[in-house]
Amino acid sequence: MPRPRSWPLESLQLLREFGFSSALIYRKQDIAEAADVTFWITNLTSLVYAAIAYFGAPLIAVFFNDPRITPVVQVLAFTLLIRSPGTVHFVLLAKELDFKRKVLPDVIPTVGYGILAIVLGVLGFGVWALVWGKILEAILGVILVWLVVPYRPAFRFNTRIAREMFNYGMHLVVSQILIFAITNVDDAFVGRMAGMAALGVYGIAYLLSNIPATQITALVNQVMFPAFARLQDDLPYFRLTFFRTVRFVSLLSVPVAILTIFFAADFIHVLDPVKWGDAVLPIQLLAVYGLCRSVAANMGNVFKGGGKPQWLTYIALWRLATMLIFLYPAVYYWGVVGVSALSAIVAVVDWFISAWLCNKVIGASLRMYGRLLLPALAFAILSAAITFGLRTLLFGEASLLSLLFSGAVAMTLYAGLTLAADSELRSLAQRGLVQAQGLWNQRRPA
């Protein structure tokens, strides 16, 4: 069970825009001309990469030893062409932080994809249910974003602006390619050296311990890079916004990671201890990796918003080099546990390096991270330890009921401790309750 991120078209998606979309978000001058440059670059490269995917599909099928992949990849290649006319429109919505207008082209295509995929799946279309769902999603997204965004491309191409945007965006492209390699090289080593069974264990461990980090990272990246790009000339507010984001992300990600570490064995016992028993320690180690990812998610946005995109490339080069050097001995001597431990160690070191570089942009110190993270870490460990003791005393052996009980008790304890120690959070919670009560009273019949 390899991780689901290793889809062949991912690599083409990384190259499709050459970083021009991020450069457009960062840019403060000549926006209309920069949008036109991005539009024509995106459509041209999408045409090239769609052709590569279409004609290269048989080679992909040979690599995976499955001829059924060929028509699937060839049809999905057209999504590159379908999505490209709407790319700049989505970027402009993100740049302006216009989330109200973004809801329509974001939500309806996803709902349409889900409905069509379910209907075709029930009718027996198999994997093609997902394929045609993706085609519908792409079509709806482009139509709707053109309806809500007034931008219309002009037939012009400013080479000076294109060079400036490429110089900014190329670092992001290189870093993304390196990250793609980093996040797949461990699969390759485990599958090749330890076999598919071990790769399945590693895949389930990664998936279970990184779902929160993956979701948090996606959400934070959508919002904070455009915000930081706007704040690049206001350093005090830039710094304040960054640390507030770190604080609220850590309030969620820290307890999730700690609970994962404490209750990994219980979860696997309920899931299938015979099949997945070897995944317990990898899950616990990769929870550390996931925690570092989620807390560091916003640091890359600081580099991009602060005009230092090349630092992303340098960090990714260090990570890839370290993984390539140590992966073989880690897998050879310790198997899945070894590669999980290596990923966790690299993530921790990477976090400190990223924080140090981030401080150079925003003018901060590591002590500021400590003030934000240590209370959340202490409260999460205390809550998880108390809950684990109660679970052992009341239930003995792990069960689905004991897991639900543990989750509810631990999060209640954590929320209580956090609210008791944080006056600002208490104030926010009180305001939220007042607003919710007001909305409820408005909806009640007279």
C-alpha positions in Angstrom: 0.0 0.0 0.0 2.2 2.8 -1.2 1.3 6.4 -0.3 -1.4 7.8 -2.7 0.7 10.8 -3.7 2.9 8.9 -6.3 0.7 9.6 -9.3 2.6 10.1 -12.6 0.9 13.3 -13.5 2.1 15.0 -10.3 5.5 15.6 -11.7 4.0 17.4 -14.7 1.8 19.5 -12.5 5.0 20.7 -10.7 6.4 22.1 -13.9 3.3 23.4 -15.5 3.5 27.0 -14.3 7.2 27.5 -13.8 6.4 29.3 -10.6 4.7 32.1 -12.4 1.5 31.8 -10.3 3.5 32.4 -7.1 5.4 35.2 -8.8 2.1 36.8 -9.7 0.9 36.6 -6.1 4.1 38.2 -4.9 4.3 40.9 -7.5 3.1 44.4 -6.6 3.5 46.3 -10.0 2.2 45.8 -13.6 -0.3 43.2 -12.4 -2.4 43.2 -15.5 0.6 42.6 -17.8 2.0 40.0 -15.3 -1.4 38.2 -15.4 -1.2 38.0 -19.2 2.3 36.7 -19.1 1.2 34.0 -16.6 -1.9 33.1 -18.7 0.0 32.5 -21.9 2.9 30.7 -20.2 0.5 28.4 -18.3 -1.5 27.5 -21.4 1.6 26.9 -23.5 3.3 24.6 -21.0 0.0 22.8 -20.3 -0.2 22.0 -24.0 3.3 20.6 -24.0 2.9 18.6 -20.8 -0.5 17.2 -21.8 1.2 15.9 -25.0 4.0 14.4 -23.0 1.5 12.7 -20.7 -0.6 11.5 -23.5 2.1 10.0 -25.7 4.2 8.8 -22.7 1.3 7.0 -21.1 2.3 3.6 -22.6 5.8 4.0 -21.0 4.2 4.7 -17.7 2.1 1.5 -18.1 5.2 -0.5 -18.8 6.9 0.9 -15.8 4.0 -0.1 -13.5 3.5 -3.3 -15.5 -0.2 -2.6 -15.9 -1.5 -1.8 -19.5 -4.8 -0.5 -18.0 -2.9 2.7 -16.9 -2.4 3.9 -20.5 -6.0 5.1 -21.4 -6.4 6.4 -17.8 -3.3 8.6 -18.0 -4.2 9.7 -21.6 -7.7 10.9 -20.6 -6.4 12.6 -17.4 -3.8 14.4 -19.5 -6.6 16.5 -20.9 -7.3 17.9 -17.4 -4.0 19.8 -17.8 -5.5 21.5 -20.8 -8.9 22.1 -19.3 -7.7 23.6 -16.1 -5.0 25.9 -17.6 -7.4 28.7 -18.9 -8.6 29.2 -15.3 -5.3 29.2 -13.5 -4.7 32.9 -13.5 -8.3 33.6 -12.4 -7.8 31.3 -9.3 -4.4 33.0 -8.7 -6.0 36.5 -8.8 -8.7 35.4 -6.3 -5.9 34.1 -4.0 -3.9 37.3 -4.4 -6.8 39.5 -3.4 -7.8 37.1 -0.6 -11.3 37.1 -2.1 -12.6 33.9 -0.5 -16.3 34.8 -0.9 -16.0 34.6 -4.7 -13.6 31.7 -4.5 -16.2 29.5 -2.7 -18.3 28.9 -5.9 -15.5 27.6 -8.2 -13.9 25.7 -5.3 -16.9 23.9 -3.9 -19.3 23.2 -6.8 -16.7 21.4 -8.9 -15.7 19.2 -5.9 -19.3 18.4 -5.3 -19.9 17.6 -9.0 -16.8 15.3 -9.0 -18.1 13.5 -5.9 -21.6 13.0 -7.3 -20.5 11.8 -10.7 -17.8 9.5 -9.3 -20.3 7.9 -6.9 -23.0 7.5 -9.6 -20.6 6.0 -12.2 -19.0 3.8 -9.5 -22.4 2.4 -8.6 -23.1 1.8 -12.3 -19.9 -0.3 -12.5 -17.5 2.1 -14.2 -14.6 1.2 -11.8 -11.6 3.5 -12.0 -13.2 5.4 -14.9 -15.8 6.8 -12.4 -12.9 8.8 -10.8 -11.4 9.7 -14.2 -14.7 11.2 -15.6 -15.3 12.8 -12.2 -11.9 14.6 -12.5 -12.8 15.8 -16.1 -16.1 17.2 -14.9 -14.4 18.9 -11.9 -11.9 20.6 -14.2 -14.6 21.8 -16.6 -16.8 23.2 -13.9 -13.9 24.9 -12.2 -12.9 26.8 -15.3 -16.4 27.8 -16.2 -17.3 29.1 -12.7 -14.0 30.9 -12.1 -14.4 32.8 -15.4 -17.9 33.8 -14.3 -16.8 35.2 -11.0 -13.5 36.8 -12.0 -13.7 39.7 -14.4 -10.1 39.3 -15.7 -9.8 38.6 -19.5 -6.4 37.9 -21.0 -5.0 40.3 -23.6 -2.9 39.2 -26.6 0.4 40.6 -25.3 3.6 39.2 -23.7 6.1 41.5 -21.9 9.5 39.8 -22.0 10.9 42.0 -19.2 8.1 41.0 -16.8 8.4 37.4 -17.9 12.1 37.4 -17.0 11.4 39.0 -13.6 8.7 36.4 -12.8 10.8 33.5 -14.0 13.7 34.6 -11.8 11.4 34.5 -8.8 9.4 31.4 -9.7 12.3 29.1 -10.8 13.4 28.6 -7.2 9.9 27.5 -6.3 9.8 25.0 -9.2 13.2 23.6 -8.3 12.2 23.3 -4.7 9.0 21.6 -5.5 10.7 19.1 -7.8 13.2 18.3 -5.0 10.3 18.0 -2.5 8.6 15.6 -4.9 11.8 13.5 -5.0 12.2 13.7 -1.2 8.6 12.5 -0.5 9.0 9.6 -2.9 12.6 8.4 -2.5 11.8 6.7 0.8 9.0 4.7 -0.9 11.5 3.6 -3.5 14.1 2.4 -1.0 11.6 0.6 1.2 9.8 -1.1 -1.7 13.1 -2.1 -3.4 15.0 -3.2 -0.3 12.4 -4.4 2.2 9.6 -5.6 -0.2 6.0 -4.6 -0.8 4.7 -5.8 2.6 7.1 -3.4 4.3 6.1 -0.7 1.9 2.5 -1.3 2.9 3.3 -1.0 6.6 5.3 2.2 5.9 2.4 3.6 3.8 -0.2 3.1 6.4 2.1 4.5 9.1 2.7 7.6 7.0 -0.9 8.1 6.1 -2.3 7.8 9.7 0.4 10.0 11.2 0.3 12.8 8.6 -3.3 13.4 7.7 -3.6 16.4 10.1 -0.3 17.8 8.9 -1.3 17.4 5.2 -4.6 19.1 5.7 -3.3 21.9 7.8 -0.4 22.6 5.4 -2.8 22.8 2.4 -5.1 25.2 4.2 -2.4 27.4 5.6 -0.6 27.6 2.2 -3.7 28.7 0.4 -4.3 31.6 2.8 -1.0 32.8 4.2 1.3 33.3 1.1 -1.0 35.9 -0.4 -1.3 37.5 3.0 2.5 37.6 3.5 3.0 39.0 0.0 0.8 41.9 0.9 2.7 42.4 4.2 6.2 42.3 2.8 6.7 46.1 3.5 5.2 46.0 7.0 7.7 43.9 9.0 6.1 44.3 12.5 2.7 43.2 11.3 4.3 40.5 9.1 6.0 39.0 12.1 2.9 39.3 14.3 0.8 37.6 11.6 3.3 34.8 11.2 3.5 34.0 14.9 -0.3 34.1 15.4 -0.6 31.6 12.6 2.1 29.3 14.2 0.2 29.6 17.5 -3.2 28.6 16.2 -1.8 25.8 14.0 0.1 24.4 17.0 -3.0 24.5 19.2 -4.4 21.8 16.9 -1.4 19.9 15.5 0.4 19.4 18.8 -2.3 17.5 20.6 -3.1 15.4 17.5 0.6 14.4 17.3 0.9 13.6 21.0 -2.3 11.6 21.0 -1.1 9.7 17.9 2.1 8.8 19.8 0.3 7.7 23.0 -2.5 5.7 21.3 -0.9 4.3 18.1 -0.8 0.8 19.6 -4.5 1.0 20.6 -5.5 2.2 17.2 -3.6 -0.6 15.4 -5.0 -3.1 17.9 -8.5 -2.1 16.8 -7.7 -1.8 13.1 -5.8 -5.1 12.6 -3.0 -6.1 14.9 -1.9 -9.1 12.8 -1.7 -7.2 9.5 -0.5 -3.8 10.8 1.2 -4.6 14.1 4.6 -3.6 12.8 3.3 -0.1 12.0 3.0 1.0 15.6 6.5 2.4 16.1 6.7 3.9 12.6 3.4 5.7 13.3 4.8 7.1 16.5 8.0 8.3 14.8 6.2 9.7 11.8 3.9 11.6 14.1 7.0 13.7 15.0 7.6 14.2 11.3 4.0 15.2 10.8 4.1 17.6 13.7 7.2 19.4 12.4 5.6 19.6 8.9 2.5 21.2 10.2 4.2 23.8 12.5 6.7 24.6 9.8 4.1 24.8 7.0 4.0 28.6 7.2 7.8 29.1 7.1 7.9 28.5 3.3 5.3 31.2 2.9 7.6 33.6 4.9 10.4 32.8 2.4 8.2 33.4 -0.6 6.4 36.5 0.8 9.7 37.9 2.1 11.4 37.6 -1.3 13.7 34.7 -0.4 12.3 31.8 -2.5 15.8 30.5 -3.2 16.0 29.4 0.5 13.3 26.8 -0.3 15.6 25.3 -2.8 18.6 25.3 -0.4 16.6 23.6 2.3 15.2 21.0 -0.1 18.7 20.2 -1.5 19.9 19.6 2.1 16.9 17.3 2.9 17.3 15.3 -0.3 21.1 14.9 0.1 20.6 13.8 3.7 17.9 11.2 2.8 20.0 9.8 -0.1 23.1 9.4 2.1 21.3 7.7 5.1 18.3 5.9 3.5 20.3 2.8 2.5 21.8 2.0 5.9 18.5 3.0 7.6 16.5 0.5 5.6 19.2 -2.1 5.5 19.7 -2.3 9.2 16.4 -1.2 10.7 13.8 -1.5 7.9 10.6 0.5 8.2 11.5 1.7 11.7 14.9 3.0 10.4 13.4 5.0 7.6 10.7 6.4 9.9 13.3 7.4 12.4 15.4 9.0 9.7 12.4 11.0 8.4 11.6 12.2 12.0 15.2 13.3 12.6 15.5 15.1 9.3 12.2 16.9 10.0 13.3 18.1 13.4 16.7 19.4 12.0 14.9 20.9 9.0 12.5 22.7 11.4 15.3 24.4 13.3 17.1 25.4 10.0 13.8 26.8 8.6 13.1 28.7 11.9 16.6 30.2 11.9 16.2 31.4 8.3 12.7 32.6 8.9 13.9 34.7 11.8 16.3 36.4 9.4 13.3 37.6 7.3 10.9 38.6 10.1 13.5 39.7 12.8 12.6 37.2 15.5 14.3 34.6 17.8 13.9 31.0 18.7 12.6 32.0 22.1 9.4 33.2 20.5 8.7 29.7 19.2 9.3 28.3 22.6 6.8 30.6 24.2 4.2 29.4 21.7 4.9 25.7 21.4 6.1 24.6 24.9 2.7 25.3 26.7 0.8 23.4 24.0 3.3 20.5 24.2 3.1 20.3 28.0 -0.7 20.4 28.1 -1.0 17.8 25.3 1.4 15.4 27.0 -0.3 15.9 30.4 -3.7 15.3 28.9 -2.7 12.3 26.9 -0.9 10.7 29.9 -3.9 11.2 32.2 -6.2 9.8 29.5 -4.0 6.8 28.9 -4.0 6.0 32.6 -7.8 6.3 32.7 -8.2 4.1 29.6 -6.0 1.4 31.1 -7.9 1.5 34.4 -11.4 1.5 33.0 -11.1 -0.6 29.9 -8.0 -2.7 30.1 -7.7 -3.9 26.5 -8.1 -1.4 23.7 -11.4 -1.2 21.8 -13.3 1.2 19.5 -15.2 2.4 22.6 -12.0 3.0 24.5 -10.5 5.0 21.6 -13.6 7.2 21.4 -13.5 7.7 25.1 -9.8 8.5 25.1 -10.1 11.0 22.3 -13.0 12.9 23.9 -11.4 13.0 27.4 -8.0 14.0 26.1 -9.3 16.8 24.0 -11.5 18.0 26.8 -8.6 18.1 29.2 -6.4 19.8 26.7 -9.0 22.4 25.8 -9.6 23.1 29.5 -5.9 23.5 30.4 -5.3 25.7 27.3 -8.2 28.0 28.0 -7.3 28.3 31.6 -3.8 29.4 30.7 -4.5 31.6 27.7 -6.6 34.7 28.3 -6.7 35.7 24.6 -8.0 32.3 23.6 -10.6 32.5 26.3 -11.7 35.9 25.0 -11.9 34.5 21.4 -13.9 31.5 22.7 -16.3 33.7 24.6 -16.9 36.0 21.5 -17.5 32.9 19.4 -20.1 31.6 21.8 -21.8 35.0 22.0 -22.0 35.1 18.1 -23.2 31.5 17.9 -25.9 32.2 20.5 -26.9 35.4 18.5 -27.2 33.4 15.3 -29.2 30.7 17.1 -31.6 33.2 18.5 -32.1 34.8 15.1 -33.1 31.4 13.6 -35.5 30.5 16.4 -39.2 31.1 15.5 -40.7 34.0 17.4 
